[in-house]
Amino acid sequence: MTPTPTAKAAPPRPADKTHPCVRCGRPVPLDVAMCEYCNPLGLSQPATTQVHGTVVVVVALAIVGLAVLGRVALSGVGPFKAEVSSVTPDVSGLVVTISVHNEGTKGGATSCRILDAVRAESGPTAVIQTPRVEAGQSREFSTTIRQFGNKPVQLTIQCDAF
């Protein structure tokens, strides 16, 4: 008896690459945006450049909108003038009393850099956040800083202007 040849199974065919339909999520070929159920008339599909262009425009408009919103929110706040009123040694550093004046038309807070007046360029720096100061008002507050040790030194202050 001669052996009968057995039929070999055909190798599995690789699946075509797909992505979801932009409307319903059914798998569609990569060169098609919508499936036949969502586009039964076979109307022309949006091009990839159209889709990406739309996204870029929306992101650009969002950035511009946030910039305008930030500008409106901060307009009228500051500039702030500040001076170091006193420096007192403390166990954990220096207690610095600061007087801040808001010359703007809206209340707000700012960040200030405290520097060693003698070594301003190369010395240590402490960055602090002031409490809220109403428009045209002054406020005095104290804070403890550790960057300069606990021996009194002459300090200067620079506040951000908006």
Order of alpha helices (4+ residues) and beta strands (2+ residues): beta-beta-alpha-beta-beta-beta-beta-beta-beta
